[in-house]
Amino acid sequence: MRMTGMKDTDNRKEGLVSEDEMSAAKFCIDYAIGAGASQARVSLNKSVLDSFSVLNGSLDKVMHSADRSIFLYLFADGRYGTFSTNILDRESLGRFVTKALETVRMLAPDGFRRLPSPERTAKDAITGTETGLYDSSYHRIAAEERLSSALSGTIFREETCGNAGFRLISEECEYSDSIDDNYTIDSQGFSGRHTETSFAFCSEMTISDRKGDRYSGYWWEASPAAMRQDLKECSRSALERAVRQIGPKRHRSGRFNMITDSNVSSRLVSPLFSALNATAIQQKNSFLAESLGRQVFTDRLTILDLARTPGKPGSRYYDTEGVATKDGPVIENGVIKEYFTNTYIAGKTGMEPTVESVSRPVLMPAFPGGRGSCLDSAEKRVSLQDLMNECGDGIYVCGFNGGNCNPVTGDFSYGIEGFAFKGGRITHPVKEMLVTGNMVRLWNNLVAAGSDARGCTRWQIPSLAFAGVDFSA
């Protein structure tokens, strides 16, 4: 059965939001201002998700979900409130806005609540397709094609373990595709649209060794465009990651070099972005307060926010306030270049307003002998093996199991899983280890950063190598 509405003239060929729904958003703005609001913003979101799950080679579950909502941001009499509904007929919307305004007027005044200055908002997010994240072929996908894609990735019935030393217990695969469409306008004339599609496949394999111990491996692929590759490679990669965990050994405690795999390195970057959020700084909940313009980390660390790279996951032309994004450094050669400061916090603190959060962070490759902290494009790419060769011996972290980072001090403690390596070669899996330290000290011990960030992820964080990291067994 094909999805309905497949005519070439259907407005969904350019997303999901219809002209009538856009008109409803504009109605909310006009009605709110007419009823006495000083300013208003409306964000209309519409999405559809389909997924087909396969268990041990057979169809297990099918899911279809659709969502539509209007978020209304009201500013009135020095007060502010947010409200949402999914009913868009004009009579109901009128009652909704009226009651929302009545509620706002009961709140405590807050003079710093306002829309961003019009000159800061995006002017070029017109059709929603400017980011290159929208594949119009999404609307022509039939249910049979989704099922076929899901089944095409399974290897459960063809995988013969033989004398490999393990038994395949289960395989869970899922194919999914989705479309998200956002239309945001405000009473100062801002109008922006962002439309993106996503196609994904993931696989988790569970095996047991000859002693009956079980291990699991996971892998996934995703793209804003319809997937064309052999999806069996996901399951094979997941199986490989499960198999290589067989035979873990305890490892002594101590201070070792640490390499984090590109699939998990973002766990160490996330606390930096949290600490660079001006809300955290204003609430004295950031270990990077009073760091703007200062060199806090090694000059090998450079993170750019490349929000406007066409066709790359995470690209966007505006944030939820409608403020225009831009490409630029967040941390450059260890120097803090930007705090993420929305309009409200900028007013409360006197800080310069920027965007509310990072969009598409890219941690640049760095390697001893490279010019400055980053390698030029003409220089060699830095592989995981290069990092291992540089470090020699240490712990290769492939997963984090729980733990946390103190946002005030930057102290962290994470459970890890991975492998010991010696002479640049993996020797054996390790288990039941804990890595501890401080984020500022850790990033000052950055030895190198690879060129292997996964293209399917929004955060482009590669494999990373650090010196002198504390591990306990």
N, C-alpha and C positions, 0 to 999 in steps of 0.2 A: 504493500500500500504506500503510495507516494504521499509526501506532505502536500497539503492543500495550498492553493494560491501560487501556482508555478508559472503564471503567465508573465511574459517579458515586461508587461506594463505594470506589474504589481510593484508597489512602492517598496516592498521588502527586498527587491533586487538591490536596493541601496540601504539595507538595514531593516530594522523592525518598527521604529517609531513612525507613525502615520502623520499626515498633515492635520488630521482632526485631533490627534493627541497633542501635537505641537500647539494647536489653537487652544486646547484646554489649558496648557501650561501658561500661555499668554493671558488667558482669561483670569487665572489665579492672580497674576501680577496686577492686572488692571483692577480687579475687584478689591484686592488688598489695599492698593493705593487709594482707590475711591472710598474705602471704608475708614481711612485715617492712618494707615501704616505710613511711616516715613520712608522706608525702604523694604524691598522684598526680593528674594531669590527663589527660583523653582528649579529643582533637578528632577527630570523625568527619566526613569530607568526602566528598561524593558529587556528581558533575557529569556532564552530558551536553552535547555540542556537535555540531550539524549545520551543515554549510556546503555551498553549491552555488556553484561558480565558473563564470563565463561568459566566454569569450574571443571577441571579435569577433562577438557575437550568438549564439554556439552554446555549448551546455553543454560544459564542458571538464573539470571535476573535481567529484566528490562525496565528502564526508568525513563519517564518523560516528565519534565517539569517546566513550567512557564511562569514568569513573574512579571508584574507591572506595578510600578508605584510612583507616586509623586511625593517628593519631599519639599516642604514649604518652610522657608527660613524668613521669619518675620521680625522687623525692627519697628517698634512703635513706642513713642513717649519715653525714649531712652531705655527701653526694655527689649528683650530678645527671647525668641523661642523657636523651636523646630517641631514640625508636625508632619505626619505622613498619612496617605490614603491611597487606595487603589481604585476608587470609584471616580469616574471622570465625566459623568453627565453634569451639565452646567448647574442645574438646580441643586444637586447634592454638593457640588464644589462650592457654590455660594454659601451654603449653610456651614460647610467645613471651614472656609476662610473666616466667616463671621465668628464662629466659636473659637477658632484659633486666636483671633485678635482679642477676644474677651479674656482668654487665658493669659495671653502675653501681658495685658494691662494689670493683671494681678501679681505679676512677678516683681522682684526687686529691681530697681533701675541699675543699669550698668552702662556708663557713658562711653565705654571703649568698644561697644558692639556696633559695628558698621560694615557696610560693603567695602571691598577694596576700591581704591581710586580707579576710575575708568581707564586711565592711561596704563595701568598695570595689567589689565585683562587681555586675553588673547583676541586677536582680530582675524586669525587665519584658520580657525577650526570651523569651517562652513558646512561641508558635506558630511563630515565624520570619517571620510576615507583618506584624509590627507596623510595619516600615519602609515598607510600601507599595510594595515593589519586586518583588512577585510577581504574575504574571499567570497565573491558572489555565488560561486558554485555551491555554497552551503545550502542554498534554497532548493537545489535540484537533487539532493541526496534522498534516496528512498530507504525505507526501513530494511528492505532486503540487503541493500548495500552496506548498511551499518552492521547487520548481522554477519555478512560475509567478511567485513573487516575484522570484526571481533574474533571470528573463528580462524581467520587466516594467521593469527599470531600464536595459536596454541601449538605446542610440541609434545604434549603429554602422551599422546597415543603413539607417537613415532620415536620417542626417546627411549633408547635401550641402554641401560646402565652397564649391563654385562658384568665384567670384573673390575669396574671402576672404583669399587670400594664404598659405594653408597647406593641407597634406594630412593627413588622418587616417590614422595608421599602425596604431594598435591601441587596443583598449578592453578592459580587464580589470575585470570586476564580480564581486562576491561578496555573496551573501546568507547570513547566519548567524543562528542562534538557539541559546540555551543556557540551562541552568538549573544553579545552584550551591546546594547545601544543606549547611549546617554545623551540627553538633550538638556542643556542648562541655560537659563536666561535670568537676567535680573532687571530691576527697575531703572538702572542707569544705562541700559542699552546693550549690555553684554549678551551675546548669543553664541553658544558653542555646541558642537556635537562631536562625539567620539564613538565610532563603531568598530568592533573587532570580533573576529571569529577565532575559534580555537579547536584544534583537532588533536586528540591525545590517545595514547595507548600505553598501558602499564601492565606489568606482569610480576607476580610474586611466586617463587618456587620454594617448596619446603622439601627437604631431603632428610634421610637418617643415615648415619654411618653404620659400620658393622657392630658397634657397641649399642646401637639404638639411640644415640644422641642425635637430636634434631637441629637443623640449621636452616635459616631462610635467607633468600637473596631477592632483591627487588631492583627493577629497572624500568625506565619509562622514556618515552619520546613525545614531543609535543611541537606543534607548529601552528601559526595563524593561517596557513594555507593547507588545503587537503593533503593528507599524507600519501606519499607514493612509494616509500621504501618497504622493504621486506620486514613485516612486523614480527616475524619469527625471531629476528635478531634481538628483540627486547627480551623474549623468554630465554633465549640462549645466554644472553648477558646476565639475566637474573639467576639462571642455573649456575653459571660459572662463579658468580659472587657467593652463592651458597656453598658450592663445593670447596672453594678455597678456604672456607672457615673451618674445615675438618681438622681435628688434631690441635686445638689451641693449647698453649702452655702458659703457665704463670711466668710473669716477668718480674725481676727484682725492682724495687723502688729506686729512684734516683733522679738525677737531672740529665735529660737526654735531648738530642735534637728531635724536633717534631715536624712531620709533614702532614698536612691535612689535604685529603682528597677534594677535588673541585666540587664534588657533589655535596660536601658538608662544610666547606670553608665559610659559607655565608653565616654559619652559627657564630663565628668569631668577629664578623663584620657588623652584625646586627646591633650589638651593644654600642658601637661607635655612633651609628645613626640615631639610636635612642638618646644618647648623650648629647648629640648635636641639635636635638629638638628644643626650640626655645621655650616650649611649655615646661619641659623638664628642668631647664635652667632657671626659669622664673620660680618654679616650685622647689628650688634647691635640691633637685633630685638628679643631678648630672655630675659625673666626674670630669667633664670637659667644660665646666663653667669658666668664664674669663680666659678662654683659650683662643678666641678669634684673632687671627693674624699672628699667632705664635707658633713656633716650631715645637710640637709636642712629641712627634714620632720621628723615627729614622727617615732620612731623605730618600730611602728606597720605597716609601709608601706614597703612592699617588692614586687617588680615586676620583674619577670624573663622573659627573651625572650627564649622560648623553641621552637626554629625554626626547630629542628630536631626530633620532636615527630611523629613517623609514624602514618599515618591514620588520623591525626587531621588537620582540616581546618587551613590554614595559614602556614603550614609547607613548607619549601623550603630549598634547599641545596646551593643556590647561589643568590646574588642580581643581579640587571641589569648590573653591571660591571663584573659579574662573580666571585666576591669575595665570598669565602666560609662563610656560616653562622655558628654559633655555639650556643650552649645553655649556658646561663649565666645570671647573674643579670644585670638589668638596674638600678634599685634602690634597695638597700639592707639595711634593718633596717633604712630607711630614708636617707642613704648615696648614693649620686650620683655616680654610678659606670661606666657609659658609655655615651659618646656622639656619635651620629651617624654621622660619618665623611667619606665622599667619598674621592677618590684619589685626586680630584682637590682641594677641600677645605683643605685637609691635606697639600698639597703643598703650598697653599697660606698662611696658618696660622702657619705651623709647628706643628700642632696637630697630634697625632697618628691616622693613618687611621684605620677605623673599617668597618662596613657595612653601607650602605646608609640610612637604616631605620629599624624600628622594624619589625619583621616578625610575631611572634605569642606570644604577651605579655600575661602573666599569673599573675594576681594579687593574691597573696597568702592569704589564710584565716587568720584572726587575731581576737582574742577575749580576753577580760579581763580575766586574770588567765591562759592563754596559755603561754607556755614557750617561752620567747623572743617575737618577733613580729608575729610569724607564729605558727600555730598549727601543731604538728607532725601528720603524717598519722594515728597514733594509737589513736589520740584524737578524740573527738566528731566532727561531721560535724556541721557547723554553718548555720542554716536556717534563712530565712527572719523573722520568728516568734521569733527566738532567738534575733535578732537585735531589734525587737520591744519591747521585754521584757526587754532588757538591757536599751533601751532609755526611756521606759515608755510612755512619751508623746512627740508629735512632728508632723512633716509633712512628709508623705510618698510620694515621688515624682515618678510618673509613666510616665511622659512625659515632654520634654522641648519644649517650643514654641518660637523659635527665640532667639535673644540675641547674645552676643559675649563675647570673652575674649581678653583683650588687651595683645598682645604678648610681649610688652616691660615691663609692670608693673605687669601683672598677674591679674589685676582687671577684674572682670566678672560681667555680669548682664544677667540673663536668665528668660524668662517667664516659668512658670511651671504649670502642672496639676497633680492632685493626690488626696490624702486623708489626713484628720486629723486623728490622733490616740491618744488614751488616755488609760493609764494603759495597754499598749501593745495590744490594740484592736482598729481596725478601727472604727471610729464613723460616718464620713460622707465625701462625696466628697468635694473638695475645687476648687474654680475657681478664675481667674483673680488675680493671685499672682505672685510676682517677687522675685527671690532670687538673692542677691548681695553679693560680698565679694572679697577676694583676694585668688588666688590659693595656695600660700604658707601657708597662715594662715588657709585656709580650710583644707588642708591635714595635718597640724599639729594638727587639731582638730578631726582627724579620731579616732572614738571610736572602731569600729570593721569592719571586712570584712567577708562576708559570704563564703559559699562553693557552691553557686548555680549558678555559671557562666554557660551559656547555651552551651552545647557541639557542637551545630551547627554553632557557631560563630568563626571567626578568632581571635578576641580579647577576651580572657577569663577574663572578668571583672565581678565580682559577685555583689550582693547587698552590699551597703556600708552605714555605719552609721557615722554621724558627729555630733559634739556638737556645740551649740552656733552659729547657722547660721542665718543671717539676712533675714527676709522675709518682704515684704511690700504688702499690699492688694490694 
